[in-house]
């Protein structure tokens, strides 16, 4: 069930932003918008790093800081992390081998299934 408050936030993807992306993106918001995000955060997840970041930005704005354009290259959920699965493949895997039998390190071992 969608939260109606979430749909009206100044940053529509707020719930999915990593802290680094949030830090860059809140620079473009005014004091009222940061207050709205802070109230939402406190009433929902109440994550300490997020509340500290929003509180610090709110203090900066109240001390005379002006909203800026923020960082357009900030991490956004829709950009993903660039990972596409495991780098392990048959091409990067070593050839299977069995350990040598005890006492003879010169000889390669044979899998038990091949012994007759």
N, C-alpha and C positions, 0 to 999 in steps of 0.2 A: 504494500500500500504506500503510495507516494505521500510525502509530507508536504502540505501546501506551503509551509514556510520555506522549504528548500527551493521551491520553484521561483520564489521572489528574491532570492539572495543576489547581491551585487555581482558575485562570481558564480555563475550557474553550475560550474563543475567543482565547487568548493569542497564537497565531501571526498573527492577523489584526488585532490592536489597533494603532492608530497610537500613537506615543509619548505624545501628549497624553492619549489615553484610558487608556493603561497607567499613567501617572503618577497619575491620579485613582483608578483601580481598585485599585492595590496598597496604597493607604492602609487598606483594610479587611482586609488580610492580616496574620497573625502572622509572627514571625521564621522559623519553620520553613517556612512556605509561601513566603516570599520567597526563602529559601535554595533551595528546590526549583525555583522559577522561574529563579533565577540559574544553577543547575547545568544546567538544561535549555537555557537560552539559550547558555551557554558551549559546550555539546556539540553545538549545532545551528547556528543562524545566527551567533552570537557578534557581534551588532551592538553597536558601541561605545556609542551613546546608551542602549540598553536595559540593558547591563551597568552603565553608570555610574549610571543611575537606580535599578536594583535594589540596587546596592552602597550607594548613599547611603541608601536607605530601610532597608536592613538595619542600617546604622550607627545610624540614628535609633532604631530599635526596640531595639537593644542598649544605647543610652544612656538608655532609659527611656520613649521614646515609646510610646503605646498605639495599637492599631489603631482607626481611626475608621470611620464609615460610608462614607467615600469620596464621590465625586461621582456621584450617580445619573444625572445628565445627561451623563456622560462619553460621548464618541463610541464607539459600538459598531459593529462591522461590519454587523450586521443593520439598523442605522438608515440606512446608506448616506450619501452626501454630499449628497443632494437634487438631484443633477444628472440631467437626463433627456435629454441629447443637446444638439445644437447649437441656439443661439437663432436661427440663420439660417433664414429661410423665404422663400418667394416674396413674402409680405406685407412683409417687412423688407428685401428686396433692392431696390437702385435699378434704374431702367429702363436697359436696355443702350443704349449709344451708341458711336459710332465717333469717334475723334479728328478734329479738323478737318484738311482737306488742308493741306499745307505752304504757307506764304506767305499764306493767307487765313484768319485766325482768326475772321472773322465767319460763315463758312459751316460748317455741320455736315457732317461727312464721311458718305459712304455706304459701306456694306459692299461689298466687292469683288464679292460674289455678285450684287448687285442692279444692277450696271453693265451696260449694253448697248452 
